[in-house]
Amino acid sequence: MSNDLVYKFVKPVQSFSDLVYGYSSLQNLSTFNEGIIIPNGKIDLLFCKTIHNEFKIVLMGLETQPKPMPKREISSFFAINFNPLALEYILQQSIADFVNGGKELPSDFWGFTIEDLEDFDKFTEKASQKIKSLLPEKIDERKQKLFELIFSSHGEIAIKDLAESINWNERQINRYFNKHLGISLKYYCKILRFQASLHHIKDGNLFPQLNFTDQSHFIKEIKKLSGVSPKELFKNENDRFLQFLIYHTT
């Protein structure tokens, strides 16, 4: 049997795509020894199987800097990858207290068991049904518009323009981000622009393709969020950057 990483990704149904980015699966993770996690702006709910066949459910906080993959002896996991709106409307909790970390949830959270990790298609169906049952009747239109603008611009929108567009002042927006995500809107936008840059870097475009001030600023921002220069990220020696390695599939 191959020990290569096996990655799968499925988009959610359109009716709750504002809340859910997708569902993902990663197998043979225990063979990946020198991985580096880089920020992606998503909130990941992980359903994990350890090499000892134990079941763990972990809600991850946002990553704001590169960090080594934790040595948790995880062999595989299925995940629900949420957009920030889900914190308030689906998960009904904040992740502000564990930025760059995670929180282990009860092993029976949402009625999942280790047997649900045997079939990814059935897992996504069960997860979709659970999320559907939790959907609110109404979502604040300002918050929907807020994230629509942030995502469509890849974070390249002035906070002042954003506030004016949705009629919500900058202080209130930042309070919302710090309360629910534990970081400012400005930093979240940096993460989104970094993620958008990965497409270009992966294709060998090592100069700014987005609205960076200049090459020096581009290199500085990429290095801050990945730990290496765009050139080193492009090389991805030993496939260290897992998210970069699989980024093209999402």
Buried (B, 14 or more C-beta within 10 A) or exposed (E): EEEEBEBBBBEBEEEBEBBBBBBBBBBBBBEBEEBBBBBBBBBBBBBBBBEEEEBBBBBBBBBBEBBEBEEEEBBBBBBBBBBBBBBBBBBEEBBBEBBBBBEEBEEEEBEBEBEBBEEBEEBBEBBBEBBEEBEEEEBBEBBBBBBEBBBEBBBBBEBEEBBEBBEBEBEEBBEBBBEBBBBBBEBBBBBBBBBBBBEBBBEEEBEBBBEBEEEEEBBBBBBBBBBBBBEBBBEBEEEBBBBBBBBEEB
